[in-house]
Amino acid sequence: MSGEGNGIVADATLATSRRPAALRWIVAGWRYLREVSGDDAYERYLAHHAVKHAGQPLMSRKDYFAERQSRKWTGVTRCC
């Protein structure tokens, strides 16, 4: 493992490659469904925050979704 840290990424990749094809399709479909439905939004927020805002404090899951709902439903949201 060349510079992979503790090898978790390499181990996960190796385990994924050993899965039967049908299971890989199911896992990929589940990931896609979570992405398009917004179910993985907090995990994506954490990944973005770690890269772009490393020195700033994180929002809790509850605060993140409350702020997201506030942004979604506050103000005019129509075009005309």
Secondary structure by P-SEA (a helix, b strand, c coil): ccccccaaaaaaaaaaaaccaaaaaaaaaaaaaaaaaccaaaaaaaaaaacccccbbbbcaaaaaaaaaaaacccccccc
